Amino acid sequence: MLSAEVDFENDRRGPISDQPTPQLPATIQQAEIAIDQRAPNVVPALIADLGDAAAWRYVEFFTANIRNAHTRRAYARACNRFFAWCEDRGLTPATIRPHDVGTYIEQLQTQVSAPSVKQQLAAIRMMFDWLVTGQIVPHNPASAVRGPKHVVKVGKTPVLEAEAWRKLLKWICCIGSERRAAGRIHPLRWQG
């Protein structure tokens, strides 16, 4: 199996050309079997085995579809991890079913937090949507899979104590009375 290494961070191609190129861009080098398939800059062997069109589509998902560099790295790790898991079980992209994605998500829940599982499931869903629209795979097996529920019960906004409320209300009243005294606002007219 061959895989291709992709440098998502330093993708600096030359001027855009209208001429199609038969070889991969300079940022993708053909490589022997990658030692660590979970590395973020490697096209998984399962995708590379589908041909150049699939490899290109995989690379374009990260380079053209995701603008934020941190999201790009996180999604690349998630997709590579999922495809390595599939490869360990002898699955191909065309034979992956919702049951397989659900099993992966269930196993993942025992290893990482619920928000991380939700992010990885989102990455897998988006990747398969991208592969379906590019006619690489016939359907999106991750679209039917539900992620874990994660409810944040404690907000980040601090709750004011009684003394802090008193100070705030006193300050608001003082500012209002100062503005009225200076003639800047009419006490009966709304100034919104």
Buried (B, 14 or more C-beta within 10 A) or exposed (E): EEBBBBEBEEBEEEEEEEEEEEEBBEBBEEBEEBEEBBBBBBBBBBBBBBEEEBBBBBBEBBBEEBEEEEBBBBBBBBBBBBBBBBBEEEBEBEEBEBEBBBBBBEEBBEEEEEEBBBBBBBBBBBBBBBBBEBEBBEBBBBEEBEBBEEEEEEEEEEEEEEEEEEEEEEEEEEEEEEEEEEEEBEEEEEEE
